Amino acid sequence: MFPLRIAALRFAPEGRVVLDELDLVLAGEGISVILGPNGSGKTVLLRLLAGLLPVHGGTIVWGDAAQPAGRLAMVFQQPMLPRQPRLWLCLKLYSQQAYRSDISDSLR
């Protein structure tokens, strides 16, 4: 997966430039942090890397491949749970002390 190489990355939905000519190399050692003011494109960059948005120009290379090897996950800024009735029911019942053991058994 590493090194991650980004060259001349561009994202311009409907002609509005959000990221332009971004170059970055991450070797995979240590911790990397993306810092910037609100609206500077940090989340957009992460969504581009995760494949959730289309790249409008430039390249992203994961090691020697266009896609990362293995699984890739992203935690969104706003927490979300899937709208599955069974899951919501289990969570609601689990919050009530009397049903915790029954729900734990049924989820196994």
VMD Tcl script that draws the C-alpha trace (Angstrom):
set ca {
  {0.00 0.00 0.00}
  {2.93 2.35 0.65}
  {4.48 4.48 -0.52}
  {1.37 6.44 -1.41}
  {2.18 8.83 -4.25}
  {-0.14 11.62 -5.35}
  {0.89 13.65 -8.39}
  {-0.88 16.70 -9.84}
  {-4.17 15.64 -8.24}
  {-7.14 17.70 -9.36}
  {-10.75 17.74 -8.23}
  {-13.07 20.31 -9.83}
  {-16.75 19.37 -9.65}
  {-18.85 21.36 -12.14}
  {-15.74 23.42 -12.98}
  {-15.23 24.68 -9.40}
  {-11.62 23.89 -8.45}
  {-11.36 22.34 -4.99}
  {-7.93 20.70 -5.29}
  {-5.44 21.53 -8.01}
  {-1.93 20.24 -8.71}
  {-1.63 18.49 -5.32}
  {1.60 16.49 -4.93}
  {2.23 14.27 -1.90}
  {4.30 11.22 -0.99}
  {3.65 9.22 2.18}
  {6.24 6.57 2.97}
  {4.08 4.77 5.52}
  {6.40 5.31 8.45}
  {5.14 7.10 11.54}
  {1.98 9.14 11.70}
  {0.85 11.58 9.02}
  {-1.53 14.46 9.68}
  {-3.45 16.55 7.18}
  {-3.93 20.07 8.54}
  {-5.69 23.04 7.05}
  {-8.45 25.57 7.62}
  {-12.13 24.78 7.11}
  {-12.96 24.32 3.46}
  {-9.37 23.72 2.34}
  {-10.10 20.23 0.95}
  {-8.91 17.85 3.69}
  {-12.04 15.69 3.62}
  {-12.20 15.88 -0.17}
  {-8.64 14.52 -0.34}
  {-9.54 11.61 1.95}
  {-12.66 10.85 -0.09}
  {-10.60 10.89 -3.29}
  {-8.10 8.48 -1.74}
  {-10.94 6.19 -0.61}
  {-12.42 6.19 -4.11}
  {-15.63 7.88 -2.98}
  {-15.12 10.81 -5.37}
  {-13.82 10.76 -8.95}
  {-10.35 12.15 -9.64}
  {-10.54 14.85 -12.32}
  {-6.82 14.90 -13.02}
  {-3.48 13.60 -11.82}
  {-2.64 10.22 -10.34}
  {-2.89 8.31 -7.09}
  {-0.54 5.32 -6.79}
  {-0.70 2.94 -3.82}
  {2.66 1.17 -3.75}
  {2.81 -0.05 -7.33}
  {-0.94 -0.14 -8.01}
  {-3.78 2.22 -8.87}
  {-5.89 0.77 -6.03}
  {-4.83 -0.02 -2.46}
  {-4.04 -3.65 -1.69}
  {-6.53 -5.05 0.80}
  {-9.31 -3.18 2.49}
  {-9.62 0.55 2.96}
  {-11.98 2.26 5.40}
  {-13.00 5.83 6.11}
  {-14.62 7.25 9.20}
  {-16.90 10.13 8.28}
  {-17.09 13.40 10.18}
  {-20.76 12.81 11.02}
  {-21.38 9.46 12.77}
  {-23.93 7.30 10.97}
  {-25.67 3.99 11.56}
  {-27.34 2.00 8.81}
  {-31.12 2.23 8.80}
  {-31.79 -1.44 9.38}
  {-34.92 -2.01 11.50}
  {-33.45 -5.07 13.23}
  {-30.28 -3.18 14.21}
  {-32.26 -0.21 15.55}
  {-34.50 -2.52 17.54}
  {-31.50 -4.34 19.02}
  {-29.82 -1.07 19.99}
  {-33.00 0.29 21.51}
  {-33.65 -2.86 23.52}
  {-30.00 -3.12 24.52}
  {-30.25 0.27 26.17}
  {-32.84 -1.20 28.51}
  {-30.99 -3.17 31.21}
  {-33.49 -6.06 31.44}
  {-32.98 -7.15 27.80}
  {-29.17 -6.99 27.56}
  {-28.50 -10.69 28.05}
  {-31.27 -11.71 25.60}
  {-29.97 -9.41 22.87}
  {-26.34 -10.38 23.42}
  {-27.33 -14.04 23.02}
  {-29.34 -13.36 19.83}
  {-26.51 -11.40 18.21}
  {-24.01 -14.25 18.59}
}
mol new
graphics top color blue
foreach p $ca { graphics top sphere $p radius 0.5 }
foreach p [lrange $ca 0 end-1] q [lrange $ca 1 end] { graphics top cylinder $p $q radius 0.2 }
display resetview
